[in-house]
């Protein structure tokens, strides 16, 4: 983990914002599911592009990332945009995962998680959602290994529709879409990409 933290700290130490400052396009496209005053969680939010956007929509937002450098840049972005987000520096295993707390959980490209960590995280996402709450998730599918335009070089970290449907079987699937699209998110995500979009609601 120390090597991984050092790698991400180095990436986030570069000038500018690694994934840009606009929100993830998939997340922004789900604005109709959001309401002012809702409680939201952004998992591994990096430099804050998604948590800041959610706060701009009037949500009460918490976010965490294990990189203190990313979290500090996220705080600066929130301040520059005039919104408040409660940022914590911790990893997936260290975060507290309170039960039935969030109306929205955003998990955008959280594919640093290997299968054991992913199982832990997915179970706690379900627990953290309020009844009626939505999970908004986008990740890379297996064909991303051919495109090499972002994401991990490990097949086991990538998503398929079947994997997400099985992992979140207790949730009602609202949208599940596997597709290919050109994306541009800072310097880290750029070009044709194999994507999996997933929206699910806790009964």
Residue pairs with C-beta under 8 A, 6 or more apart in sequence:
1 91
4 112
5 66
5 67
8 66
8 67
8 70
9 67
9 68
9 69
9 70
11 18
11 188
12 18
12 46
12 47
12 67
12 69
12 70
12 73
13 69
14 187
16 186
16 187
17 47
17 49
17 73
17 77
17 186
18 46
18 47
18 186
18 187
18 188
19 46
19 47
19 49
19 185
19 186
19 188
19 189
20 49
20 184
20 185
20 186
21 47
21 49
21 52
21 77
22 28
22 49
22 53
22 185
23 49
23 50
23 52
23 53
23 54
24 49
24 50
24 108
24 109
24 138
24 185
25 183
26 108
26 136
26 138
26 195
26 197
27 50
27 53
27 54
27 106
27 108
27 136
27 138
28 53
30 134
30 136
30 199
31 57
33 104
33 134
33 136
33 199
34 40
34 54
34 57
34 58
34 59
34 104
35 58
35 59
35 103
36 57
36 58
36 59
37 58
37 59
37 60
38 59
38 60
38 103
38 104
39 59
39 60
39 61
39 62
39 101
39 102
39 103
39 104
39 130
40 51
40 54
40 59
40 60
40 61
40 62
40 102
40 103
40 104
40 105
40 106
41 61
41 62
41 63
41 101
41 102
41 104
41 105
41 106
41 128
42 50
42 51
42 54
42 61
42 62
42 63
42 64
42 85
42 106
42 108
43 63
43 64
43 92
43 105
43 106
43 107
43 110
43 121
43 125
44 64
44 65
44 66
44 92
44 107
44 110
44 112
45 51
45 63
45 64
45 65
45 70
45 74
45 87
45 106
46 65
46 67
46 70
46 74
47 70
47 73
47 74
47 77
48 63
48 70
48 73
48 74
48 75
48 77
48 78
48 85
48 87
49 77
50 63
50 106
50 108
51 61
51 63
51 74
51 78
51 85
51 87
51 106
52 74
52 77
52 78
52 81
52 83
52 85
54 61
54 85
54 104
54 106
55 61
55 78
55 81
55 83
55 84
55 85
56 81
56 83
59 103
59 104
61 84
61 85
61 86
62 85
62 86
62 87
62 88
62 102
63 74
63 85
63 86
63 87
63 88
64 71
64 87
64 88
64 89
64 90
64 95
65 71
65 74
65 87
65 89
66 89
66 90
66 91
66 94
67 89
68 89
71 87
71 88
71 89
74 85
74 87
75 85
75 87
78 84
78 85
78 87
88 95
92 113
92 117
92 120
92 121
93 117
93 120
97 124
97 127
97 128
98 128
99 127
99 128
100 127
100 128
100 129
100 130
100 131
101 128
101 130
102 128
102 129
102 130
102 133
103 129
103 130
103 132
103 133
103 134
104 133
104 134
104 136
105 125
105 128
105 129
105 133
105 134
105 135
105 136
106 136
106 137
107 121
107 125
107 135
107 136
107 137
107 139
108 136
108 137
108 138
108 139
109 138
109 139
109 140
109 150
109 151
109 189
110 121
110 137
110 139
111 139
111 140
111 151
111 152
111 157
111 158
111 159
112 152
112 157
113 121
113 157
114 154
114 156
114 157
115 156
115 157
118 157
118 167
119 167
122 167
122 168
125 135
126 168
126 170
126 171
126 202
129 135
129 171
129 202
130 202
131 202
131 203
132 201
132 202
132 203
133 201
133 202
134 174
134 199
134 200
134 201
134 202
135 168
135 171
135 198
135 199
135 200
135 201
135 202
136 198
136 199
137 164
137 196
137 197
137 198
137 199
137 200
138 195
138 196
138 197
138 198
139 151
139 158
139 159
139 195
139 196
139 198
140 150
140 151
140 152
140 158
140 159
140 193
140 194
140 195
140 196
141 158
141 159
141 160
141 178
141 194
141 195
141 196
142 155
142 158
142 160
142 194
143 180
143 194
144 150
144 151
144 158
144 193
144 194
145 153
145 155
145 158
146 194
147 191
147 192
147 193
147 194
149 183
149 189
149 190
149 191
149 192
149 193
150 183
150 185
150 188
150 189
150 190
150 191
150 193
151 157
151 158
151 189
152 158
159 196
159 198
160 178
160 196
161 176
161 178
161 196
161 198
164 176
164 196
164 198
165 173
165 176
168 198
168 200
170 202
170 203
171 200
171 201
171 202
171 203
172 200
172 201
172 202
172 203
173 198
173 199
173 200
174 199
174 200
174 201
175 197
175 198
175 199
176 196
176 197
176 198
176 199
177 195
177 196
177 197
177 198
178 194
178 195
178 196
178 197
179 195
179 197
180 192
180 193
180 194
180 195
181 192
181 193
181 195
182 191
182 192
182 193
183 189
183 190
183 191
183 193
183 195
184 190
